[in-house]
Amino acid sequence: MAETMNVTHDVKDLGLASLGRIKIEWAERQMPVLRQIKARFEQEQPLKGLRIAACLHVTAETANLARTLKAGGADVTVCGSNPLSTNDEVAASLVQDFGIATHAIKGEDHDTYYRHILSAIDARPSVTMDDGCDLVSVLHTKRQDALPGVIGGTEETTTGVIRLKSMARQGVLKYPVIAINDADTKHLFDNRYGTGQSTLDGILRCTNMLLAGST
């Protein structure tokens, strides 16, 4: 684990940051709602004093979420929730250009993956953001020493919500977690736009069809 600009990190190569910044800024142009929230957060500082650990897909879109949280006053640490989805350029830019602690490398092995989660927990988060419940699981097993400082969290996906509900039934979940996956707005955006886009892309790739010129 290295340190740049007093920001801890473990990324593939900080030299990739310039390309990552281009990707992040391009994605931001397609995220008008988040831009509005970021502008308001910069003025109101609603997250001032909060430490947020986010175990999410480290993509250009997630980078803009992390930037927005930081703009709101939060101390943000990011680690990858899936080694295959990490964008190394974006991870480098988060550290180099935006001063956000990031621990994620595309294709990282099992041990590195969990080391990165532990690094995020080392930031002593007061709020967790999870996609798959791995961060919450590690907090409740290997790093219970960090639990007292956590006031709440969010969970992005179906798998994580299932794991959290199981923990809640067993009486072992130590703090409240909002199931983002169950929110109507999440279904609206994710299913209509995210899944819809993926479905169309999958059809085109599998059939080798050309969309242009088709009815």
N, C-alpha and C positions, 0 to 999 in steps of 0.2 A: 504494500500500500504506500503510495507516494503522496506528496503534498505540494500543491501549486496554489499560490495566492492565498495561503492558509486554508485551502480547501482539500480535504482528503479525497483520494480517488484511486481507482484501479481500472484503467481503460487500456485499450489496445495500443493507441498511439496518439499523443496530443497533436502531432503534426497533421492529423486528419481534420483538425478543428475548423479550418477555413471552409472546407467542403460541407461540413456538418452545419455550419452557420447558414450557408445558402439554403440547405434543405429545411432548416427550422424556420427561416424567414419566409420561404416559399409557402410552407404549410400554414403559417400564421395568416397569410393573405386569404386563405380559404376558411378561416375560423373567425368570422365577424363577431359572433356572440362572445367568444373568449376575449377578443380584443377589447370589447366594451367593458367586460368584467375587470380586465387588467387595468384599464384606465381608471375605473372607479376605485379599485383596490389601492392603486398608487396614492390616491388622495385620502382614502379613509383608513387605510392600514388596519383592517379588521382582524388580521392574523398575527399582529405584533406580539412577540413573546412566545409563540407556539413553535415547537420543533416537530416537523412532519417527516416521517419515514415512508417513502413510496416505493413499493415493490410492484412495478408495472412494466409493460412492454416499453423498452427504451427506444422510442421512435420519435420522429420530428413532432408528431402531434403531442405525445407525452411531454416532450421538452417544453412546448408552449404552455402546457398545464403547470409544469414545475416553475417556469418563469412567472406565471400569473400568481402562484402561491407565494413566491419570493417577493413579488411586487406588493403583495398584501401584508408583508412584514414577517412572514414565516421563515424559519431556518430549515431549509429543505435538503434532504438526503435521498438520493435515488439509487435503487438497485433493480436488476432485471428480473422479471417474473418468468421469462422464458428465454433461455440462451439463444434459441434459433431466431428470435425476432429482434434482438438487439442490433441497432445500427451503430457501428463503431465510430463513424464520423460524427453522429449526433452526440454520442457519449463524450467524445473528446471536446466538442464545442460547449456542452453544458459546463464542463470544468473550465476550459480555457477562456471562453468568451462571456460566460454568465455567472461564474463563480459558484456553481452548484455542485456539491459533493456527489460524485457518481461512481458507482461500483458495478460495472457491467462490461462483458466482453462477448462478442458473438461466438457461439460455439463452445463456451466455457464448459469444463467438465463438472461432474457432480460435486466434488470437493470445493472447487472455486465458487460454484453457484451458492452453496451454503455459507462459505466464508464471506461472500458479498452481503448476504442477508445479515449475518452477524455484524458486519461493519456498519450497516444501516442502523442496527439496534444499538451499537456503540454510541450513536448520536443521542441516545436517551430520548426517544420521541415522546411527545405528549399526544400525538395523533398518528395513526397508521392508515396507509392507503394500500390495499392489497388486491391482487388479481390471481386468485387461486388458493388463498389462505395459507401460503407457506410462511409468510412473515409472521402472521398471528400464531401459527403452530410452533414455530421456533421460539417465539416469545413465551409461550405457555409451557415449553418443555425445557430447552437448554438455557433460556435466559429469563427465568422468572424474576431475577433480581431487578430487571428493568420494568416489570409490570406496574409497580406502584405509581409511576409517573405518567402512565397512559390514561387519558380521560375518554377516549373513544376512537372509532375508526370507520373505514368504509371498505366494502368488498364489491368488486366489479362483476364477477362472473358466476354462472350457475354452479360450477364445481365448488367454488369457494363458499357460496351460500349454503350448499348442502353440508359441507364440512362444519361450518359455523353452527348450523341448526343442530347437528349431532352433538357438538360441544355444549351447546346451551341445554339440550335435553339431559345431558350427563351432569350438568351443574358445574362444569369446569371453565366456562368462558368467563373471564375476569373483568371484562369491560364491554360496554355496548358497541355494536357495530351496525352501521346502516347498510342494508342490502341494496346497493345501487342497482343490481341486476333486476330487482323486483319493481323498480320505479317505472311508472307509465312513460315518462319522458325518455328513459333509457331504451325501452322497447321501441318507442317511436323512432328515435334516431338510429339505434343500432340495427334493428330489424329492417326498417324501411330503406335506410341509406347504406349502412355498413354491410349487413348480410345481403341486401339486394345487390350491391355492387359486386360482392364476392361471388354471388350466384351467377350473374351475367359473365363475369370474368372466367369462372369455371367452365361454363358452357362453351365459350369461345375457345378456350384452351383445349378442351376435350374433343371438340368437333372440328377444330381448325376452320371454323366458319369465318367469313368476312362480314362484319356488321355493315360497313359502308356499302350503299347500293341495295341493301336488303329492305324488304317490307315486312 
